[in-house]
Amino acid sequence: MNNLEKENLMVNGDPMILKRSVSIENWVVEASIAKKQKRSEMLPILLHLRDHSNCSVRDVSQTLFFDENSRLVIAERLLAISVEHGLARCENGKYSLTVVGERAIADGEIFIHERGLWKISLCRDQLLPHPVVNIKPFDDSAPESEVFSSDKDNLAKRTRNICQTPDWSNEFIGVQTLPLEGGGPLIVVDVERKGFRLPDDRLTLEWDLTQKTLVLLSQKMRSIQITAPVLSVQEAWNQLLTTSGIDSYWDSQRNSLGVLFKDMPDNKKSGMKITMELKKPQLPEYGQFERLNCANTKVHAINQADATSWAEWRFINLVDGFADRQKFSHWLDKAVAPFSEFCIALPDRTALAKDVWPVCEEKNRTNAWRIIAAEDWNI
């Protein structure tokens, strides 16, 4: 594994994946949605308006149709379509091209308005570039269409579901948008202020900072790939430590967490690794995520007294057989090795043999006897 790959992993070597549940808000509303279409008959009009600003219907009829009078109706109709779709503007009978019209010439496609019932699905989350998940024509054959049933028994249900739509004008109305679920770009031109609120969907937003991917996961629809924010694993890790309140206990040089000896489970004291649990991991710019567990996180003692107690415990639990002088020295070195930043002086074998029995735990009595016996036998 190269250095770049290591930098994209958490301190324990695992990928960093942050998750949270998000709500998808579903509406059925009457709206005008503009979608891109190729309309070759409109291109000459737009080109003419680009080259001849503030022209009249007669100018268009004469230039494009070579007849100032008999083709007026056609010219007038095409200009009206241009104005209707925001491609041109008309002031005092004079027509000129808009920015939308200029873009249509460059793209070779035109946003054409479609009026009807649309299902608009929205998700508001700091990780998403905009809230529009999908906009599609409402399918009245779908199960959710029962809110529109003409059955009298459903009148109360239909009434409950009719409500005022939020003001979306500052979010996406009038702005070219590419729905997160895919499809071509579109523009929400206008929306009726009353619509039908359908049940929300619950999805999982999964941000893999290692792979630099962001995905909306759902059992009902295909996964939606979204462009992920630019944030390194190291930057995210530092922010998670800070917002969790444990940054002061973290040693970035050793990638290790400072803990109290008394707080360590017995089965973790020897290996000096724990599963570090961030119950409410949070990134200031991107919000809170689900619980994050970082297994096999290295730990270290935070003070001299703790380091000494920990080294003593490690030594007693390292004893495996009679503690002759050679083995005793080996176990002693191994017991204090993780605490090199502290000055730890454990008792020699004579002192330990004298003091260990009264204070050792029941489960370590065998090891204590091995130390005492070796000292008594002078081996």
N, C-alpha and C positions, 0 to 999 in steps of 0.2 A: 504494500500500500504506500503510495507516494504522499508527500507532505500536504498537497492540496486536498487529497481525499481525506486525510486525517483531520484537517481543519474543518471539514464539512460534517464531522461527527461530534456527538456529545462527548463529555469527558470520559465516559465509560466505554466509548467505542460504538455506541448505538446511534442510529440515525435520529435526528430530532424531528418529531412529528407532533404537531399541536392540533387539537381537535376541539370543536364545540358544535352544539346543536343550534340550528337556525330555523326561523319560521319563514315559510313562503306564503305571502298574502295573495289570495286569488280573488279577482273581480271579473264580473261580466258587465260590460258597459257598452252603450252606444257611443261610437267614436269615429273620427276620421283618421285613418292611418295612411301615410304615404309610403309606397314601396317603389323601389327602382324598377323601371321597365324601359325597354328599347322602343322608342317612338320616333321612327325615322321621319314621319311627316312633320314633326315639330322642329327638327333641326334647322331647316332653311329659315323658318321664322326667327329662331333664336340668333342665328348667324346674322340675319338682316338687322335685328335690333342691336346686336353688338357693334355692327359697322355703321349703323345709321340711328343714332340716339334721337329720341323725341320725334319719332315718325308717326304718321297718321294711318288709319285704315286704308285710305286711298293710296298712300305711298307704298304700303305692303302689296296691295292688289296690283298696282302698276309694275312694281319691280319684280315680284315673284310670279305673277300670273299674266303679265303683259296686257292687262286689261284693267283700266281704272274703274270701270263701272260694273260690268257684268259679274265680276268675281268678288265684289265687295262683301257679299254674305259669307263666302268661304274664308276670306281674309279676316273678317270680323269674328267668325267662329274660332279660328285658330288663335287669334289674339286673346279672346275671352278665356280659352283653355289655358293659355300661358299665364294670364293673370290669376286664374282660379288655382293653379298649382304653384303660385309664387315664383314663377319663372320671369315674369315681367310685371311692371307697374304701369298704371294709367293715370295720368293727371291732365285734366282739361282736354281729353281726347288725344293726348300724345303718349306714346308708348316707349318705354325704355327697359333695358335688361336689368335684372336684379343679380345679386351675388349668387343666389341659387341657380339662376339661369346660366351664369358664367360657369358654375361648377358642372351643370348638366352638359354644356358643350365640351368641357374637358373630359368628362367621364363617358360621354356618348350614351348616357342613360338619363332618364327623367323620373323624378319622384311623382308618381300618380296617386291621387287621393282615392281611398276606398272607404265609403261610409257603410257602417253595419254594426252588428254585435260582435264584440271582440272579448276574448278572455285575456286579461292582463295579469301576469304573475310577477310579484315584486318581492325582493329580499333586501332589507337594509342592514348592511354589516360593514364595519370599517375596512374589512379586507377586500371588499368588492369595489370595482371601479365605478359602478353605477347600480341602481336598484333593479333594473329591468332584466328579469330572468327570461321571460318569453312573452310574446304577443302574437296571438293567432286567432283566426276566425273561430267564433264559438260553435262547437259541435253540438247541435241539439239532440243528437242521438246518444250522447254520452250519458252515463248514469247521473252525473252531477246536474244534468239539464232538468231533473225533476222539479227544481225550484221554479221552472216556467210552466209546469203542467197546468192544463186548463181544468183539471179535475177540481170540483168545488171543495172537496175535502182538503185540498192542499192550499186553499185560499189563505188561511192563516199563516201557513208556512211561507208562502210567497211574500206575504206582506212583511213578515219578520225579516226576510232577507233583503228587502229593498231599503237602502240607506244612502245617506249623503256620502259621496266619494271625497276622499281627501283632496286638498289643493296640491296638485302635482306640477303646477306651472313652474316652480323653481327647481324641480328635480329633472324632468325629462321632456316636458311638453315643448314642442317647437325645436327640439335639438336632435340632430342626427344621432341615432343610437344603434349599436350592434348588440342585440339581445345576447345574454350570457349563454343561453342554450344553443345558439347558432342561428344560421339563416342569414339572409342579407340585411344590410342596413335599412333602417326605416325611420320615419319621423311621426311622432304622435302630434297631429295637427290640433285637434281639440277633442275634449271628452265631456259628455253630459255629466252634470253634477250629481245625478242619482244613478245608482246601479245596484247590482245584486252581489252581495258578499258571499262567496263560497267558503267552505271549510279550509282552514290553513293546512299546509303540508309541513311536516317536520323533516329536515334534511340534516346531514352532517357535513360540516365544512372542515376539510382536512388539509392542513398546510404542512408539507414536508420541506423543511428548510434545508435538509441535506440534498435532496434531489431538485430543490427550487421549483416545486410544483404546488398548485393550489387546486383542489377538486371539491365540487359539490357532489356528495354521494346520496343516492336515493334508491329505495327498493322499487319505486313506481316507474322511474324514468332512467335513462342512461346517465352515466356520470358526466358532469360538465367540467371541462378543463378551463381554468381561468389563469390569466397571467398573474404570477405571484409577485408580491412586493419584494423589493431588493433589500434583504437583511441577512447578514452572515450569521452562521450558527454561534460564533463567539459573541457577537454583539447581542444576539437574542438571549444567550445564556447569562451574560452579565446583567441584562435588564431583568430577567426572571429572578435572579438571586437578589437583586435590589428590591423589587416589588414584593418578594416573599420575606424580606427582612432578615436574610441570612448572609448578605454580602460581607458583613464584617467578620464572619466565621470562615469565609472561604479563602483558601490560599491558592492564588492563581498560578504561582510558580510550581506548586506540586499537584495542582488540580485535586485538592483534598479539602474536606470539610472538618473544621474543628468541633469536637463534641466532648461532652463530659463523660468520664469513665462510668459513672453510676447510671447514665442513660443508655449505655450500650447493652444490648441483649448478650447473654453469655455465649451464644453460638456465633456471635460476630466479633467478639473481643480478640480472638486469636488472629483471624484473617484480616481484621481492621478494614472491612468493607461492609457497607450497608446499602439498602435500597433507599435512596433519598427521595422523599415524597414531597412534591410541591402540590399542596391541596388546591390552591387557587392560583395557578400560574397566570401572570398578567404581563402584557407588553403595553407600555404607556400609550403607544400610538394605535395599537390594534386590539386592545381589549383583553378580556379574561377568557381562559380556555379551561378545558376539563383537566382533572387531576393528571399530573405528570409524574411518573415513577422513573427514577434513574438508578437502575440496578448496578451493583458492584462499584459503588462510589467509594473511593478511598477516604479514610478519616484519619485524624491526628489529634493528639492531646493538646489541650489549650493552656495548660499551666504546669508548673513543676510538680506540684503535689499530685495532680492527676496522672502525669507521666510516670511518677514513681509507683503509684498504686497499680497502674496498668502493667508496668514492667514486672512487678512482683507477681501479679496474677498470671501473666504470660509465662513466667518462669515455672511456677508451680504446675501449670498445665502442660508445659513442655517436657517435664520429667517423664522419661519412658525407660524404666529399668533402674538399677542401682546407680546412685549419683556418685560414681567414682570421680576422682579429681579431673580427669580429662573430659568426661561427659558433663560434669558440673560447669566447667569453664565454657564449654561449647554452648550449653543451654543458656548460660548467663549472657553470653555475647548476643545470642539470638533474641533473648527476651528484651534487651535494651536497644537493639538495632533500630527500631522504628522511631526512637526518641533521641536522635543524635543531636538535636538542637538544645537538649536539656543536659544538665550534669547530674547523672543518676548514679548513685553508689549503693548497689544492693548489698545486703549482708554477705559475708563470706560463709563457707559451708558450716563452720563451727557455730557461728552466731545464728545462722538460719536453722540449723538442727535443734538449737536450744529453744528458739522462739516459734517455730512454725506450727507445732502440734496444737497448742491452745487456740490459735487464731484461724487455722485453716478450716475450710468447709468440709462437711461430712464426706462429700463425694471425692475430695482430694486427700483423704486420710492415707490412702495407699501410697500416693506419691510422697507425702510427708514422711511416711515410715521409711521409704527408700532413701531419703536424704539422711535421716537420723541413723539408719543402719549403716550406711556407707561411712558416716563420720565415726560411729562407734567402732567399726571394724578397721578404720584407718586405711581404706582402699582408694 
